[in-house]
Amino acid sequence: MATQTATTDGSVYIPYDQREGEESIVYFTRDLSAEGLRKAFARVKGTLVGSVAIKLHTGEKDGPNIIPRPWVKELVDNDIPGGTIVETNTYYDGDRYTTEQHRETIAHNGWTFCPVDIMDEEGTVDLPVSGGTWFDAVSMGGHIVNYDSMLALTHFKGHVMGGFGGSNKNLGIGCADGRIGKAQIHTRPGGDQWGIAEEEFMERMTESTKATVDHFGERIVFVNVMRNMSVSCDCEGTAAQPVVTPNVGILASTDILAIDQACVDLVYAMREEDRHDLVERMESRHGLRQLTYMKELGMGNDRYRLVDIDNSDAEITREEAVAHVVPFAG
């Protein structure tokens, strides 16, 4: 095996054969539907116990690319009875800046079939960061400690600052409270609100994620939906850039690094014309530092077995997984 490429440069993609270490399992289905979501979740749900928080981006008003609400309703109704969608308020001034605005947006978007907990509505809690460079602790929505388990249900897509938004972004930004925690990640004291970018931003966000992942331990699992992957985050709502990247499928794992790495690898395995815009967004923002820093922090493995649950759990290559994709047609 080739020697592990040692880089902290988030604009550099590390090919699979240049990685070292153990392999995790990432489950994969091409079935982009409520049933496909349930099939993927079924492979990892066994570690969830007690009260389950579903960390989901519920979106700005009328956002076109979020995970379809009926899919989530079917998942909750059948597989997570009593589950609660959890969110925190935003750091930017918009439709989800205050709890009142946020609740109105949640209702507008139709997230009314189960409880939705805005975790920083009644305050914050500091969760410790083990082995971090930037933080000893990160401020989270205070209600996070009310849950026994968590499902990170993530729409994988691009992101204006992070390059890409996978499970790491969903938790790192999405569990930090809207005033203190998100400021810790984005802003130096006395500095510009969005003054932290590229490698430092990826590292701060990842340390925030690590605090949440460590808090739940084995009682957290990850599902990433590779559908409607604009280069824009769902926080941009109807202003998101048009989708040009083909839809791929749904992935599930108990390893946060493995699942985000697999999604990135599937994008890189596409034809150049299909992957160009999303790869450019990831590399130009140095977003790949999310992956190498998760590995440095011991958050998982960047090597994995991709298991095709549509085909008797056969192990497949990334190229085989994206062989079916067609150019996005809207």
Salt bridges, closest charged atoms under 4 A:
ASP9 OD1 - HIS286 ND1 3.78
GLU23 OE2 - ARG303 NH2 3.59
ASP31 OD2 - LYS39 NZ 3.43
GLU60 OE2 - ARG96 NE 2.80
ASP62 OD1 - HIS108 NE2 3.05
ASP77 OD2 - LYS73 NZ 2.67
ASP79 OD2 - ARG38 NE 2.63
ASP79 OD1 - LYS45 NZ 3.66
GLU87 OE1 - LYS55 NZ 3.25
GLU87 OE2 - ARG96 NH1 3.64
GLU104 OE1 - LYS61 NZ 2.65
ASP117 OD1 - HIS143 ND1 2.67
GLU121 OE1 - ARG103 NH2 2.70
GLU122 OE1 - HIS143 NE2 2.68
GLU198 OE2 - HIS286 NE2 3.80
GLU199 OE2 - HIS286 ND1 2.57
GLU200 OE1 - ARG188 NH2 2.44
GLU200 OE2 - ARG204 NE 2.82
GLU203 OE2 - ARG289 NE 2.93
ASP214 OD2 - LYS210 NZ 2.67
ASP234 OD2 - HIS155 ND1 2.80
ASP265 OD1 - ARG19 NH2 2.74
GLU272 OE1 - ARG275 NE 3.27
GLU273 OE2 - ARG271 NH1 3.45
ASP274 OD2 - ARG271 NE 2.91
ASP277 OD1 - HIS276 ND1 3.06
GLU296 OE2 - ARG289 NH1 2.70
ASP302 OD1 - LYS295 NZ 2.80
ASP308 OD2 - ARG30 NH1 3.00
ASP310 OD2 - ARG30 NH1 3.31
ASP310 OD1 - LYS39 NZ 3.48
ASP313 OD2 - ARG43 NH1 2.96
GLU315 OE1 - ARG305 NE 3.10
